[in-house]
Amino acid sequence: MKGPDGEFLDCANNVAGVGHSHSRVVKAGQDELARIQTNGRFLHPTRSRYIQKLLATLPEELDTLYLVNSGSEANDLALRMASQYARMKGNANPTHTICLDAAYHGHTQSIVDISPYKWRQCTDGLNYHKEHVHVVSVPDTYRGAHRGVDGGEKYAQEVCDIVDMTGGVGSFIHEAIMGCGGQIVMPEGYLPKAYAKVRENGGICIADEVQTGFGRAGESFWQFEKYGVVPDIVTMGKPMGNGYPIGGVAVRREVAEAFANSGIEYFNTYGGNSVACAIGEAVLDAISSDGLQTNANNVGSYLKSKLKNFMAKNSEVVGDVRGYGLFLGVEFIAKESTEEEIIPNADLCKFVVDYLKNNRIITSRDGPDGNVLKLKPPLTFTEKDCDTLMAGIEAALREAKGF
Ligand SMILES: Cc1ncc(COP(=O)(O)O)c(C=O)c1O
């Protein structure tokens, strides 16, 4: 990645999924900008072609796609659709949503409401916790309340209890892997149980793939495929346009029809404009022609095994390594931690991120306690890049004193 004063190794920007300034994507955008079509009421051939290609990456149940301009817009539209569908199914609380604590789904008002990561930052006393929003625990099987192999099912029980208590909610939304929540993978058994319960009352299950989609999971194109569920709605964004603003909402036909039956025509001036579609198509083509999903799988496995070795050598302060493909997290803990009480070590994590940045390696940290190193590089990342990153992390730990 080129910075204002030279090169950096980018280990953090999953928007540049197919690599910074990919020539195929740049050319597609430049060519189409010369004849951009927006505000169209008729189908543009590039749009139809792109939508067909994108739908081919999804399970056949998800056969309808809406194009928007960002991840926030995608999630906002998903909520609108879910509440309309749930209303038609006679759901008791169609506008109610179950979300995960520490989740981030975007910046609009409706979406900040379901993003505890954001509204918990509010310090002016404003009560941001809205009545229609039900927050369940982060399903963290490393450091949370339920740690065993049955942790997933136990966390899912919280979702079931809310459905029982309220008589049903319109939607349940979750990130495929929680990013801001600290690279939290959905534990085994969690989603199948939660989805089944939400659907009993005509509720809709939404998987937010804004961070994780488009080949990053490695073994699968979408992260939700690892969990043995098919969501009713999948929302997408970030790497979809490799930097150009575009988002998408894939839904089951039945949900789209319920939405259309509200009588309110869906319109979006820029959503799905011809430049966005040309760029989106070039991104899909680059993922397949450059073998980037396979690369995410191979290089992701390589990096994860290096990180696990690093954890074994430094188990006093490195508690967990998790994730899939090129979406990984490293949890830093305090030396005083015990098996029962694992103490987060945000200071050490911050030191590592700053040390790496000063050595031209860009990473980030997150999680409710700020102690999780987030790794989500462009999918062009190589084994050599992993070695450079690992050498940097190891040097940072050698330099770290008093943590
Ligand atoms: C999981 C997730 N969903 C949605 C969004 C919102 O996307 P955007 O910033 O494109 O509106 C983000 C942004 O970081 C995100 O991480």
The ligand as an SDF file (V2000), in Angstrom:
LIG
                    3D

 16 16  0  0  0  0  0  0  0  0999 V2000
  -20.0830   -5.3720   10.1480 C   0  0  0  0  0  0  0  0  0  0  0  0
  -20.3520   -4.0240    9.5400 C   0  0  0  0  0  0  0  0  0  0  0  0
  -21.5630   -3.7750    9.0350 N   0  0  0  0  0  0  0  0  0  0  0  0
  -21.8600   -2.5980    8.4710 C   0  0  0  0  0  0  0  0  0  0  0  0
  -20.9330   -1.5900    8.4020 C   0  0  0  0  0  0  0  0  0  0  0  0
  -21.3050   -0.2630    7.8020 C   0  0  0  0  0  0  0  0  0  0  0  0
  -20.7600   -0.1040    6.5470 O   0  0  0  0  0  0  0  0  0  0  0  0
  -20.5540    1.3580    5.9370 P   0  0  0  0  0  0  0  0  0  0  0  0
  -19.4780    2.0270    6.7150 O   0  0  0  0  0  0  0  0  0  0  0  0
  -20.1900    1.0660    4.5060 O   0  0  0  0  0  0  0  0  0  0  0  0
  -21.8500    2.0760    6.0270 O   0  0  0  0  0  0  0  0  0  0  0  0
  -19.6520   -1.8040    8.9040 C   0  0  0  0  0  0  0  0  0  0  0  0
  -18.6170   -0.7510    8.8210 C   0  0  0  0  0  0  0  0  0  0  0  0
  -17.5660   -0.7940    9.3820 O   0  0  0  0  0  0  0  0  0  0  0  0
  -19.3520   -3.0550    9.4970 C   0  0  0  0  0  0  0  0  0  0  0  0
  -18.1560   -3.3030   10.0310 O   0  0  0  0  0  0  0  0  0  0  0  0
  1  2  1  0
  2  3  1  0
  2 15  2  0
  3  4  2  0
  4  5  1  0
  5  6  1  0
  5 12  2  0
  6  7  1  0
  7  8  1  0
  8  9  2  0
  8 10  1  0
  8 11  1  0
 12 13  1  0
 12 15  1  0
 13 14  2  0
 15 16  1  0
M  END
$$$$
